[in-house]
């Protein structure tokens, strides 16, 4: 899979905290987690997945990466994610 942010041709398969499967880009240091793998991981922890709305008024104190200036494509499907 190609990195959707920096277009590096290789994403490595890794495990994050508590064996959460993810894909890592060695060039931009991005991490990509597939929704279904996240849901399965939550189930192994005994946590029920609930879809909720996001409060966009929450103040976030962070500096975005230089690679985060545009929407990204799904690294597997090469298309924008659409909810619904």
JOLINJO-V721611 format. One record per pair of residues at least 6 apart in sequence whose C-alpha atoms are under 8 Angstrom apart, sorted by the first residue. I is the first residue (numbers start at 1). J is the second residue. D is the distance in Angstrom with one decimal. If there is no record, write none. Layout:
[[I | J | D] [I | J | D]]
This chain:
[[1 | 9 | 6.6] [1 | 10 | 5.9] [1 | 11 | 5.8] [1 | 75 | 5.8] [1 | 76 | 6.1] [2 | 8 | 5.7] [2 | 9 | 4.5] [2 | 10 | 5.5] [2 | 11 | 6.3] [2 | 75 | 5.8] [2 | 76 | 8.0] [3 | 9 | 6.5] [3 | 10 | 6.9] [3 | 11 | 6.3] [3 | 25 | 6.4] [3 | 75 | 6.0] [4 | 72 | 5.4] [4 | 73 | 5.3] [4 | 74 | 6.5] [4 | 75 | 5.5] [4 | 78 | 7.9] [5 | 28 | 7.8] [5 | 67 | 5.7] [5 | 68 | 7.1] [5 | 72 | 6.0] [5 | 73 | 8.0] [6 | 27 | 7.5] [6 | 28 | 6.5] [6 | 67 | 6.5] [8 | 25 | 7.2] [8 | 27 | 6.7] [10 | 25 | 7.0] [11 | 23 | 5.7] [11 | 24 | 5.3] [11 | 25 | 5.0] [11 | 26 | 7.4] [12 | 23 | 5.4] [12 | 24 | 5.1] [12 | 25 | 6.5] [12 | 26 | 7.8] [13 | 21 | 7.3] [13 | 22 | 6.0] [13 | 23 | 4.6] [13 | 24 | 6.4] [14 | 21 | 6.0] [14 | 22 | 5.4] [14 | 23 | 5.8] [14 | 24 | 6.7] [15 | 21 | 4.5] [15 | 22 | 5.8] [16 | 22 | 6.7] [19 | 41 | 7.9] [20 | 37 | 7.8] [20 | 38 | 7.0] [20 | 41 | 6.1] [21 | 33 | 6.9] [21 | 37 | 6.8] [21 | 38 | 7.7] [22 | 31 | 6.5] [22 | 32 | 5.6] [22 | 33 | 4.7] [22 | 34 | 7.2] [23 | 31 | 5.6] [23 | 32 | 5.0] [23 | 33 | 6.5] [24 | 30 | 5.8] [24 | 31 | 4.6] [24 | 32 | 6.5] [25 | 31 | 6.6] [28 | 67 | 7.6] [39 | 49 | 6.4] [42 | 48 | 6.8] [42 | 49 | 6.8] [43 | 49 | 7.7] [71 | 80 | 7.8] [72 | 80 | 6.8] [73 | 79 | 4.9] [73 | 80 | 4.8] [73 | 81 | 7.0] [74 | 80 | 6.1] [74 | 81 | 6.5]]
